[in-house]
């Protein structure tokens, strides 16, 4: 197994690439990182001055950022069935639309759950930590939460703007679905559908996802997801998971990052 995908387990951008690789039948190993401890590895692997995940490491290249990974897959694995050449422009347009609200989704969820859902957030942040990493994160949680608030602009005003932008994209998605289509580009399942479903999955809480489908997560985020949870767009997300997600990788293919 020569491909390695570095992720956060709860990251919707990581889910986008995880799902893409699995639908494309590309064998890979997943390494789930721990917040804070991902910073140095991401900087070193990405070589772009960025700390973002996912990072895909292959014998041919190391690619950081979900949109750049999709472009690389499209270019190096042509014909890439999830991005047919004739549909590429439209697929990437949908991808950009949903990628643009990725931080808004995180901002809205954390704004509503910091303070009252800290125990579960701390669990999510340490689920794949080594013992000493988990101790550090627990001890430094107050500071990490403060830094996270600053980085994501988690304020009352920032959360309100995030709510508006998420709603606008959900409105757009429902406009597309009102035309009777199942898929967003063409008549087949593509990377556009994977991106839209993945980026909204933290709100839709599909049962297949080991984080978002967990009842404790759903209860923790119940107030945050309430404005959109029952909308048609979120029902579509859950249907995409039912139709196309399948099983997540076995635990034997996932390891902690030391």
C-alpha positions as CSV (number, residue, x, y, z in Angstrom):
1,X,0.0,0.0,0.0
2,X,2.0,3.0,-1.3
3,X,-0.6,5.8,-0.9
4,X,-1.1,7.5,2.4
5,X,-3.9,10.0,3.2
6,X,-3.3,12.3,6.2
7,X,-6.6,13.4,7.7
8,X,-8.6,14.6,10.6
9,X,-11.3,12.0,11.3
10,X,-14.0,14.7,11.7
11,X,-12.9,16.9,8.7
12,X,-15.4,17.2,5.9
13,X,-12.6,18.1,3.5
14,X,-10.8,14.9,4.5
15,X,-14.1,13.0,4.0
16,X,-14.3,14.4,0.4
17,X,-11.0,12.8,-0.5
18,X,-11.5,9.7,1.5
19,X,-14.8,9.1,-0.3
20,X,-13.2,9.9,-3.7
21,X,-10.4,7.4,-3.3
22,X,-12.8,4.7,-2.2
23,X,-15.2,5.2,-5.1
24,X,-12.3,5.3,-7.5
25,X,-11.0,2.0,-6.0
26,X,-7.6,3.4,-5.2
27,X,-5.9,1.6,-2.4
28,X,-4.6,3.8,0.4
29,X,-3.8,3.9,4.1
30,X,-5.3,6.6,6.2
31,X,-3.4,8.3,9.0
32,X,-5.6,10.3,11.3
33,X,-3.9,13.3,12.8
34,X,-4.5,15.0,16.2
35,X,-5.2,18.8,16.2
36,X,-2.1,20.9,17.1
37,X,0.2,17.9,16.4
38,X,-0.7,18.0,12.7
39,X,0.9,21.4,12.2
40,X,4.6,20.4,11.7
41,X,3.9,17.4,9.6
42,X,1.4,19.3,7.4
43,X,4.0,22.2,6.9
44,X,6.7,19.7,6.0
45,X,4.7,17.5,3.7
46,X,2.8,20.3,2.0
47,X,5.8,22.6,1.5
48,X,3.4,25.5,0.9
49,X,3.4,27.2,4.3
50,X,0.0,25.7,5.0
51,X,-1.2,23.5,7.9
52,X,-4.3,22.2,6.2
53,X,-5.4,18.6,5.8
54,X,-5.9,16.4,3.9
55,X,-2.5,15.6,2.5
56,X,-2.1,12.8,0.0
57,X,1.3,11.2,-0.2
58,X,2.1,9.0,-3.2
59,X,5.3,7.7,-4.8
60,X,4.8,10.3,-7.5
61,X,3.9,13.4,-5.5
62,X,2.6,14.8,-2.2
63,X,-0.4,17.0,-2.6
64,X,-2.0,19.2,0.1
65,X,-5.6,20.5,0.1
66,X,-8.7,18.6,-1.2
67,X,-9.2,20.7,-4.3
68,X,-5.5,20.3,-5.4
69,X,-5.8,16.5,-4.8
70,X,-8.8,16.3,-7.0
71,X,-7.1,18.2,-9.8
72,X,-4.0,15.9,-9.4
73,X,-6.2,12.8,-9.6
74,X,-8.0,14.2,-12.7
75,X,-4.7,14.9,-14.4
76,X,-2.7,11.8,-13.5
77,X,-5.5,9.2,-13.6
78,X,-7.2,10.2,-16.8
79,X,-9.8,9.2,-17.7
80,X,-10.9,9.8,-14.1
81,X,-14.4,8.6,-14.0
82,X,-15.5,10.9,-11.2
83,X,-14.5,13.9,-13.3
84,X,-15.3,13.1,-16.9
85,X,-13.5,15.5,-19.3
86,X,-16.7,16.8,-20.8
87,X,-18.1,17.7,-17.4
88,X,-14.9,18.9,-15.7
89,X,-15.6,22.6,-15.8
90,X,-19.1,22.2,-14.3
91,X,-17.9,19.8,-11.7
92,X,-15.2,22.1,-10.5
93,X,-17.6,25.0,-10.4
94,X,-19.8,23.0,-8.0
95,X,-16.7,22.0,-6.0
96,X,-15.7,25.6,-5.5
97,X,-19.2,26.6,-4.4
98,X,-19.2,24.0,-1.6
99,X,-15.6,24.2,-0.7
100,X,-16.2,27.9,0.0
101,X,-18.6,27.1,2.9
102,X,-16.4,24.5,4.5
103,X,-15.1,26.9,7.1
104,X,-18.6,28.3,7.6
105,X,-19.9,24.8,8.5
106,X,-17.1,24.4,11.1
107,X,-17.7,27.9,12.3
108,X,-21.4,27.5,12.8
109,X,-21.1,24.1,14.5
110,X,-18.3,25.1,16.9
111,X,-20.0,28.4,17.7
112,X,-23.0,26.5,18.9
113,X,-21.2,23.7,20.7
114,X,-18.2,25.3,22.4
115,X,-19.0,25.6,26.1
116,X,-21.8,23.2,26.2
117,X,-20.4,20.4,24.1
118,X,-16.7,20.6,25.2
119,X,-16.5,17.0,26.5
120,X,-17.5,15.6,23.1
121,X,-15.3,18.0,21.2
122,X,-12.4,17.0,23.4
123,X,-13.1,13.4,22.7
124,X,-13.1,14.0,18.9
125,X,-9.9,15.9,19.1
126,X,-8.1,13.0,21.0
127,X,-9.7,9.9,19.6
128,X,-6.7,9.2,17.4
129,X,-4.0,10.8,19.7
130,X,-1.2,8.9,21.3
131,X,-1.5,8.8,25.1
132,X,0.9,11.7,25.6
133,X,-0.8,13.8,22.9
134,X,-4.2,13.2,24.5
135,X,-2.8,14.4,27.9
136,X,-1.4,17.5,26.3
137,X,-4.6,18.3,24.4
138,X,-6.7,17.9,27.6
139,X,-4.4,20.0,29.6
140,X,-4.2,22.8,27.0
141,X,-7.8,22.5,25.8
142,X,-8.8,26.0,27.1
143,X,-6.0,27.6,25.1
144,X,-6.5,25.5,22.0
145,X,-10.2,26.4,22.0
146,X,-9.3,30.1,22.3
147,X,-6.9,29.8,19.4
148,X,-9.4,27.9,17.4
149,X,-12.0,30.6,18.0
150,X,-9.6,33.3,16.8
151,X,-8.5,31.3,13.7
152,X,-12.0,30.5,12.6
153,X,-13.5,33.9,13.7
154,X,-16.0,32.2,15.9
155,X,-17.9,35.2,17.1
156,X,-21.5,36.1,17.2
157,X,-21.1,38.1,14.1
158,X,-18.9,35.5,12.4
159,X,-21.4,32.7,13.2
160,X,-24.3,34.8,11.8
161,X,-22.4,35.3,8.5
162,X,-21.6,31.6,8.4
163,X,-25.3,30.8,8.9
164,X,-26.3,33.1,6.0
165,X,-23.7,31.6,3.6
166,X,-24.6,28.0,4.4
167,X,-28.3,28.9,3.9
168,X,-27.5,30.5,0.5
169,X,-25.7,27.4,-0.7
170,X,-28.4,25.1,0.6
171,X,-31.0,27.2,-1.2
172,X,-28.9,26.9,-4.4
173,X,-28.7,23.1,-4.0
174,X,-32.4,22.8,-3.5
175,X,-32.9,24.9,-6.7
176,X,-30.9,22.3,-8.6
177,X,-32.8,19.5,-7.1
178,X,-36.1,21.1,-7.9
179,X,-35.4,20.4,-11.5
180,X,-35.9,16.7,-10.7
181,X,-32.3,15.7,-11.0
182,X,-30.5,13.2,-8.8
183,X,-27.0,14.3,-9.5
184,X,-25.6,17.8,-9.7
185,X,-23.7,17.5,-13.0
186,X,-24.8,15.3,-15.9
187,X,-26.6,12.1,-15.2
188,X,-24.0,10.3,-13.1
189,X,-22.4,10.4,-9.7
190,X,-19.3,12.6,-9.8
191,X,-16.9,14.5,-7.7
192,X,-19.5,17.3,-7.6
193,X,-21.9,15.2,-5.6
194,X,-19.1,13.9,-3.4
195,X,-18.0,17.4,-2.6
196,X,-21.5,18.7,-1.9
197,X,-22.5,15.8,0.3
198,X,-19.2,15.7,2.2
199,X,-19.1,19.4,2.9
200,X,-22.7,19.3,4.3
201,X,-22.3,16.0,6.0
202,X,-21.5,17.5,9.4
203,X,-25.0,19.1,9.3
204,X,-26.8,16.2,7.6
205,X,-25.3,13.6,10.0
206,X,-25.5,10.6,7.6
207,X,-25.6,7.3,9.5
208,X,-22.6,5.8,7.6
209,X,-20.1,8.4,8.9
210,X,-18.4,7.2,12.1
211,X,-18.3,10.8,13.5
212,X,-21.3,12.5,12.1
213,X,-23.5,9.5,12.4
214,X,-22.7,8.9,16.0
215,X,-25.7,9.6,18.3
216,X,-23.5,11.6,20.8
217,X,-22.3,13.9,18.0
218,X,-25.8,14.4,16.8
219,X,-27.1,15.3,20.2
220,X,-24.1,17.6,20.8
221,X,-24.8,19.4,17.6
222,X,-28.6,19.3,17.7
223,X,-29.0,23.0,18.2
224,X,-26.4,23.9,15.6
225,X,-27.8,21.7,12.9
226,X,-31.5,22.5,13.6
227,X,-31.9,25.3,11.1
228,X,-31.1,23.0,8.2
229,X,-31.3,19.4,9.3
230,X,-34.7,18.6,7.8
231,X,-34.4,20.5,4.6
232,X,-34.6,18.8,1.3
233,X,-30.9,19.4,0.5
234,X,-29.8,17.6,3.7
235,X,-32.1,14.7,2.8
236,X,-30.3,14.6,-0.5
237,X,-27.0,14.4,1.3
238,X,-28.2,11.4,3.3
239,X,-29.5,9.8,0.1
240,X,-26.0,10.2,-1.6
241,X,-24.5,8.4,1.4
242,X,-27.1,5.7,1.2
243,X,-26.6,5.2,-2.5
244,X,-22.8,5.7,-2.9
245,X,-20.9,5.8,0.4
246,X,-20.6,2.2,1.3
247,X,-18.4,1.0,4.1
248,X,-15.6,3.1,5.7
249,X,-12.1,1.7,5.7
250,X,-11.5,-1.1,8.2
251,X,-9.6,0.0,11.3
252,X,-6.7,-2.1,10.2
253,X,-6.0,0.4,7.4
254,X,-6.1,3.4,9.8
255,X,-3.4,4.3,12.2
256,X,-2.6,7.1,14.6
257,X,0.2,9.5,13.9
258,X,2.9,9.3,16.5
